[in-house]
Amino acid sequence: MSIDWLAFLLVFAVAIFAACVIVLCFATAIRLLALPPHGAPDLGSARDEEMDAVERGTRPASATVGAVALFVVSALGVLYGVYLIVPFLHP
């Protein structure tokens, strides 16, 4: 019995690529949720809790929708990976 190295490298490359895409989607969603509200002043120095103003506006709605969509894409990618790994889930 011999190892098909080309298939092994293909599976390895696809797994690395998929992991990078999932992490990138998740990180981008977190970044979108951290967008400041419209018209917020630039805070060049380090912030502490006293500088947070919760009465100001909210983040843009498009950023929130984009973040939720990217979280869903990340979750679907993880669930598909689990589906591919667990043999019990295959009919």
C-alpha positions in Angstrom: 0.0 0.0 0.0 1.5 3.3 -1.1 0.7 6.9 -0.2 -0.7 9.1 -2.9 1.5 12.1 -2.1 -0.2 14.3 -4.7 -3.6 13.7 -3.1 -2.1 14.3 0.3 -0.6 17.6 -0.7 -3.9 18.6 -2.4 -5.9 17.9 0.8 -3.2 19.7 2.9 -3.4 22.8 0.6 -7.2 22.9 0.6 -7.3 22.6 4.4 -4.8 25.4 4.9 -6.7 27.6 2.4 -10.1 26.9 4.0 -8.7 27.6 7.5 -7.3 30.9 6.3 -10.6 31.9 4.7 -12.6 31.1 7.8 -10.3 33.0 10.1 -10.2 35.9 7.7 -14.0 36.0 7.6 -14.2 35.8 11.4 -11.6 38.5 11.9 -13.2 40.8 9.4 -16.6 40.4 11.1 -15.0 41.4 14.4 -13.4 44.4 12.8 -16.7 45.5 11.3 -18.3 45.3 14.8 -15.6 47.6 16.1 -16.2 50.4 13.7 -16.8 53.7 15.4 -20.1 55.5 14.9 -20.4 58.2 12.2 -18.9 61.5 13.4 -17.0 60.0 16.3 -13.8 61.9 17.1 -10.5 60.3 16.4 -8.9 59.1 19.6 -5.2 59.0 18.8 -4.0 58.0 22.3 -4.9 54.9 24.4 -8.5 54.8 25.5 -9.8 53.9 28.9 -13.3 53.2 30.0 -14.0 56.8 31.0 -13.6 57.9 27.4 -16.3 55.7 26.1 -19.4 57.6 25.2 -22.4 55.3 24.9 -24.9 58.0 24.2 -23.3 58.8 20.8 -24.5 57.1 17.6 -24.3 53.5 16.7 -22.1 51.8 14.1 -23.3 51.9 10.5 -26.1 49.4 9.8 -24.2 48.0 6.8 -21.2 47.1 9.1 -23.5 45.2 11.4 -25.2 43.4 8.6 -21.8 42.6 7.0 -20.4 41.3 10.3 -23.4 39.0 10.9 -23.1 37.7 7.3 -19.4 37.0 7.8 -20.1 35.3 11.1 -22.7 33.1 9.3 -20.2 32.2 6.6 -17.6 31.3 9.2 -20.0 29.1 11.1 -21.1 27.4 7.9 -17.5 26.7 6.9 -16.8 25.2 10.3 -20.0 23.1 10.3 -19.1 21.8 6.8 -15.7 20.9 8.0 -17.2 18.9 10.9 -19.6 17.2 8.5 -16.7 16.1 6.3 -14.7 14.8 9.2 -17.4 12.9 11.2 -18.3 9.7 9.4 -21.6 9.3 11.3 -23.0 12.3 9.5 -22.6 10.7 6.1 -25.6 8.6 5.0 
